[in-house]
Amino acid sequence: MALMITDACINCDVCEPECPNEAISQGDEIYLIDPERCTECVGHFETPQCREVCPVDCIPADPRRVESRAELIAKYERLTAAKRKAAAG
C-alpha cells in the first residue's frame, strides 16, 4: 500500500530527497506523498527510505491505498520504464 504523511509532519525536508520515485513533494502545510508514485521503495530498497529518515514517525501506510507487493512491483516497473523512456528521449 502507498504511504502517507500525517499532520504530525514538521516539514524538516529530509524525506523528499530520499524518495527514489519522486513521490514526495511540499504541500501547502506539510509534505505529501503521491500514491501513484509511491511503491514503499519496493524495487529500490528493503524498507521505505522516507520512514528511515523521518524524525517524528509520521509516515504510516495509507489505508485508502491497499496494494499487494505484486502491485507495488508492477508500479515500480511502470515508473522505471517511463523514466528510461524519458531519458532516451
QUIPE-V67311 format. One record per run of one state. SS is the DSSP state (~ for helix, > for strand, _ for the rest). FROM is the first residue (numbers start at 1). TO is the last residue. If there is no record, write none. Layout:
ss=SS from=FROM to=TO
ss=SS from=FROM to=TO
This chain:
ss=_ from=1 to=2
ss=> from=3 to=3
ss=_ from=4 to=15
ss=~ from=16 to=18
ss=_ from=19 to=23
ss=> from=24 to=26
ss=_ from=27 to=30
ss=> from=31 to=33
ss=_ from=34 to=48
ss=~ from=49 to=53
ss=_ from=54 to=60
ss=> from=61 to=61
ss=_ from=62 to=68
ss=~ from=69 to=88
ss=_ from=89 to=89
